[in-house]
Amino acid sequence: MRPVLGRFSPAIVMQGVAACVPVAALAVLVLNPPRDGTSWLTLAVFLAAMVVGELWSVSMLGVREVPPLASAAALGCVMSSQGPDGAMIRYDAPIVILTVVVAMAIGVGVRGLRVVPLALPELAARIIGIAPTVALYRWLPLDRGRPVGEDERLLVEHRWVGALVMLLIALISLAIEMVLSSLLRASRDQAPLWRSFADEVYDVAPLLLAIGTSAVLIAQAEPFLGALAIPLFLIPLALMQLALRRNAATRVASEQSIRALSKITDISGFTRAGHAEAVARLAVQVGRGLGMSARELVDLEYAALLHDLGQVRLRSPIPDGATVSLAPADQQRIAVEGAGIVRRTDALPRVATILESQASPYHQVRELGEPLPLPSRIIKVINAYEDMTAGRSNAQVQDAALERITLGLGYEYDPDVVDILTAVLARTGAGTAPVRRAS
Amino acid sequence: MVAAFALALLGHSLSPLRDPTDLALLCALGIIGESIPESKVLDSAALSFLGIVTLAAAALIGPAGAAIVAGASTLLPIARLPLSARLFNASMSALLGSLCGLTYVLTDGAALGRTAVGSPSGLLLHVGIPMVAANIVQVVMNAVLLSGVIRLTAPIPIRENVTRLLESSGAALAGHGVLAFLLVVLLRPGALGPVAALLIVAPLLGAQWAFSQLANERHTRQGAIDALAQVVEVSAGADRGQTQRVATIGALIARNATLSHQQVDALVNAARLHNLGMIGEPAALLIRSEPLDEVAMSALSAHPARSVRMIRQIDFLSDTFAAIRHHHERYDGSGYPDGLAGEDIPVLARVLAVADAFDALSEPGPGRSPLSSADALEELAGRAGAQLDGRFVEALRRGLLDAEEAAKIEAAHEDDPMPGINHDDPSVSDLLARTDFGAATRLPAAGRYAADM
């Protein structure tokens, strides 16, 4: 698969555009100095909230890191227009953009000090996402020459209409961020764009919706609570974030447990150390290329890690733990034993289903009309490949393994899976010579 | 129910009902919120819309209004409970609602009319603080009422239950006061009407969504632990259900020795996984006869550390490592792998040792048939101070006095005895206590974890 934007990767393009945004804002600011009565205090509170939020992000199902409090504070900052006692909150569009960028920069600085991995392209996507909102709300004269942010009919007389308009503008910004973020991920993971976007919608959109409404709530409550509205109306979002972080921590615990389970066969001498890990790594890459969703990939990874679990029932280990050289009936028995262990826990039914079919040859799909789950077909191919190469990264060995798998194409192995595997191997620099497929 | 009515009337006389549109809006919000299926995460007590709308009603409409909103939100949602239960719950909610409303009035809460707009500090002082007071009353009284109801069906003292409820859910419930305050600000001075409800519900639903996912994630995590325990049972020589049985016995001991919830949870996990290290060690699994041969002995002496090695990358199990490593230590210091004695043996390891021994005795052993609970207890009592910590043998005896618990443990046995001798049998422990494993297997105490990692 080619990068989406010709020779330039989306990440580089986005970072370039994002870098232009604060520069342009600065230029505008120099030409039009801030007007009198700029509400510096409110800005300072927003800046503080954004900085705190930048440092407290949450990982959404491995899709991406989102800093909900920072995003909500930034959007709230964009849409603040009225303080207590009817005073207007005044600051211009460029100042808002610079505040947001400064907060991100401080966040990056502090995270850099604590050696937290940075995601600069994601930051770029957020800057590009917020810029149109600032323009729409504080700059673009929509009604009688005034932008929404200075329209008293919306802000004072018909407050609820104003609230809905604000919500719409916030959602536009977040939608732009979603599209950009899926572009980034699609190009980084070599996954189809539609799949990255669907993952965003399923797994990130609820959080973004909560971020958008929190921002509107802040802006709407400021006339009554002043700057106090900022921390207070971030509380519901913080609560959600707390739950999401616990989710992430529990997910890590599950993954660690599954990995421990997969290592048991290594430690007890049934399987070659690192085999399951290698199969899982490759299987996830191939699954991504085939357009599997983030959730399906988790199941695939778990099943790949546990694919040799059934060997714990063996009386004595098989050579190297390599199931590829076993008779089909024995392969099947190990698959069923492993699936049985997982099935009895009744918490991982999908993983058990994948394990059950992992030894079935592909021709069953065609000849007997037996549907085989895609993850099972992936594991069958990757397991064979990994058993044959035995973890060696020597190009010749890898080509020979692919050659052997190609011989079983259509009968034993799913050709689509083998195609993507070949592409993945070619991309990661392993297996230099592309395998010729007789077609 | 009578009490709820009386309190609502009293509240009404102090501060009459105001504003029917707010009443309708809050009722609708409460009913919709309560119709959403509850998240399965019990200990984190996900948000309840009921608590929030009740508090908001207390401030906006007064005590009687709070009672009506709370009652309606409990009574009317799409039913999953029989009508009588819902009526009972509704009167409980209404009672709590009027209490909240009264608290709000008595703590100088401002009666928020249509035009009440104050400065930020005025809002905080005359709306925010009274609402927090009402929130505290709500949380505490809820725990008291709930414990009272539980007391009717189970013999758990009210005070113990109240503390447990407050500990587990108090902090989360306290958030309701803040959220209700936000809702009141948007509804009254903000005059946003239904849009306010829409806006505040979005992040709340988001939080609910996140909590429901948390329940799924926990289920998966438990599944992974169960799978590990399954592996112990299918391949480490434990019979079907043994790990669960030891976990049940261990939990019974721990509760009766008044260990904390966290310790009970850790013990359950430790009990399920403590024999992982026996996987792939046929020599240690099939002890056919005494004396033990050297292979079996070295496998046996290594299995506690091996078990820890198999799970040590699982961070959330770190509180089980000590229990697993030391579950074959003996109180007199003649156990393995480190020869710790008395109080030097980690608490959970001492509990686990008692549970293991009790369970092994209730299965057929070398040259004996299964012992009854009473006989097994007597045998264990004889070993207090030598092999076991007498305090936990005593705790087990107390626990088994409860017929229900005893029956549960009795029923867990299946007619599926394992081949060979269970290494957890006390006689094997005696045998090993008389044997010297040699200096090689015994590490200096200070370095024991370092050597493992």
Chai-1 contact restraints between the chains, C-beta under 6 A:
chainA,res_idxA,chainB,res_idxB,connection_type,confidence,min_distance_angstrom,max_distance_angstrom,comment,restraint_id
A,P84,B,P120,contact,1.0,0.0,6.0,A-B,restraint_1
A,R159,B,A191,contact,1.0,0.0,6.0,A-B,restraint_2
A,R159,B,L192,contact,1.0,0.0,6.0,A-B,restraint_3
A,W160,B,L192,contact,1.0,0.0,6.0,A-B,restraint_4
A,W160,B,G193,contact,1.0,0.0,6.0,A-B,restraint_5
A,W160,B,V195,contact,1.0,0.0,6.0,A-B,restraint_6
A,A163,B,L192,contact,1.0,0.0,6.0,A-B,restraint_7
A,A163,B,V195,contact,1.0,0.0,6.0,A-B,restraint_8
A,P206,B,G206,contact,1.0,0.0,6.0,A-B,restraint_9
A,P206,B,W209,contact,1.0,0.0,6.0,A-B,restraint_10
A,L209,B,A202,contact,1.0,0.0,6.0,A-B,restraint_11
A,A210,B,A202,contact,1.0,0.0,6.0,A-B,restraint_12
A,A210,B,P203,contact,1.0,0.0,6.0,A-B,restraint_13
A,A210,B,G206,contact,1.0,0.0,6.0,A-B,restraint_14
A,T213,B,L199,contact,1.0,0.0,6.0,A-B,restraint_15
A,T213,B,A202,contact,1.0,0.0,6.0,A-B,restraint_16
A,T213,B,P203,contact,1.0,0.0,6.0,A-B,restraint_17
A,S214,B,P203,contact,1.0,0.0,6.0,A-B,restraint_18
A,V216,B,L199,contact,1.0,0.0,6.0,A-B,restraint_19
A,L217,B,L199,contact,1.0,0.0,6.0,A-B,restraint_20
A,Q220,B,G190,contact,1.0,0.0,6.0,A-B,restraint_21
A,A221,B,V185,contact,1.0,0.0,6.0,A-B,restraint_22
A,F224,B,V185,contact,1.0,0.0,6.0,A-B,restraint_23
A,F224,B,P189,contact,1.0,0.0,6.0,A-B,restraint_24
A,L225,B,P120,contact,1.0,0.0,6.0,A-B,restraint_25
A,G226,B,P120,contact,1.0,0.0,6.0,A-B,restraint_26
A,L228,B,P120,contact,1.0,0.0,6.0,A-B,restraint_27
A,I235,B,V178,contact,1.0,0.0,6.0,A-B,restraint_28
A,P236,B,P203,contact,1.0,0.0,6.0,A-B,restraint_29
A,P236,B,L204,contact,1.0,0.0,6.0,A-B,restraint_30
A,L237,B,P203,contact,1.0,0.0,6.0,A-B,restraint_31
A,L239,B,A207,contact,1.0,0.0,6.0,A-B,restraint_32
A,M240,B,P203,contact,1.0,0.0,6.0,A-B,restraint_33
A,M240,B,G206,contact,1.0,0.0,6.0,A-B,restraint_34
A,M240,B,A207,contact,1.0,0.0,6.0,A-B,restraint_35
A,M240,B,A210,contact,1.0,0.0,6.0,A-B,restraint_36
A,A243,B,A207,contact,1.0,0.0,6.0,A-B,restraint_37
A,A243,B,A210,contact,1.0,0.0,6.0,A-B,restraint_38
A,A243,B,F211,contact,1.0,0.0,6.0,A-B,restraint_39
A,A243,B,L214,contact,1.0,0.0,6.0,A-B,restraint_40
A,L244,B,A210,contact,1.0,0.0,6.0,A-B,restraint_41
A,R246,B,L214,contact,1.0,0.0,6.0,A-B,restraint_42
A,N247,B,Q213,contact,1.0,0.0,6.0,A-B,restraint_43
A,N247,B,L214,contact,1.0,0.0,6.0,A-B,restraint_44
A,N247,B,E217,contact,1.0,0.0,6.0,A-B,restraint_45
A,T250,B,E217,contact,1.0,0.0,6.0,A-B,restraint_46
A,T250,B,R218,contact,1.0,0.0,6.0,A-B,restraint_47
A,T250,B,R221,contact,1.0,0.0,6.0,A-B,restraint_48
A,R251,B,E217,contact,1.0,0.0,6.0,A-B,restraint_49
A,A253,B,R221,contact,1.0,0.0,6.0,A-B,restraint_50
A,A253,B,F316,contact,1.0,0.0,6.0,A-B,restraint_51
A,S254,B,T220,contact,1.0,0.0,6.0,A-B,restraint_52
A,S254,B,R221,contact,1.0,0.0,6.0,A-B,restraint_53
A,S254,B,A224,contact,1.0,0.0,6.0,A-B,restraint_54
A,Q256,B,Q313,contact,1.0,0.0,6.0,A-B,restraint_55
A,Q256,B,I314,contact,1.0,0.0,6.0,A-B,restraint_56
A,S257,B,A224,contact,1.0,0.0,6.0,A-B,restraint_57
A,S257,B,I225,contact,1.0,0.0,6.0,A-B,restraint_58
A,S257,B,I314,contact,1.0,0.0,6.0,A-B,restraint_59
A,I258,B,A224,contact,1.0,0.0,6.0,A-B,restraint_60
A,A260,B,I311,contact,1.0,0.0,6.0,A-B,restraint_61
A,A260,B,Q313,contact,1.0,0.0,6.0,A-B,restraint_62
A,A260,B,I314,contact,1.0,0.0,6.0,A-B,restraint_63
A,L261,B,A227,contact,1.0,0.0,6.0,A-B,restraint_64
A,L261,B,L228,contact,1.0,0.0,6.0,A-B,restraint_65
A,I264,B,M310,contact,1.0,0.0,6.0,A-B,restraint_66
A,I267,B,M310,contact,1.0,0.0,6.0,A-B,restraint_67
A,S268,B,I279,contact,1.0,0.0,6.0,A-B,restraint_68
A,S268,B,G280,contact,1.0,0.0,6.0,A-B,restraint_69
A,G269,B,G280,contact,1.0,0.0,6.0,A-B,restraint_70
A,V312,B,V231,contact,1.0,0.0,6.0,A-B,restraint_71
A,V312,B,S235,contact,1.0,0.0,6.0,A-B,restraint_72
A,I341,B,A227,contact,1.0,0.0,6.0,A-B,restraint_73
A,I341,B,Q230,contact,1.0,0.0,6.0,A-B,restraint_74
A,V342,B,A227,contact,1.0,0.0,6.0,A-B,restraint_75
A,R344,B,Q230,contact,1.0,0.0,6.0,A-B,restraint_76
A,T345,B,G223,contact,1.0,0.0,6.0,A-B,restraint_77
A,T345,B,D226,contact,1.0,0.0,6.0,A-B,restraint_78
A,T345,B,A227,contact,1.0,0.0,6.0,A-B,restraint_79
A,A347,B,H219,contact,1.0,0.0,6.0,A-B,restraint_80
A,A347,B,T220,contact,1.0,0.0,6.0,A-B,restraint_81
A,A347,B,Q222,contact,1.0,0.0,6.0,A-B,restraint_82
A,A347,B,G223,contact,1.0,0.0,6.0,A-B,restraint_83
A,L348,B,G223,contact,1.0,0.0,6.0,A-B,restraint_84
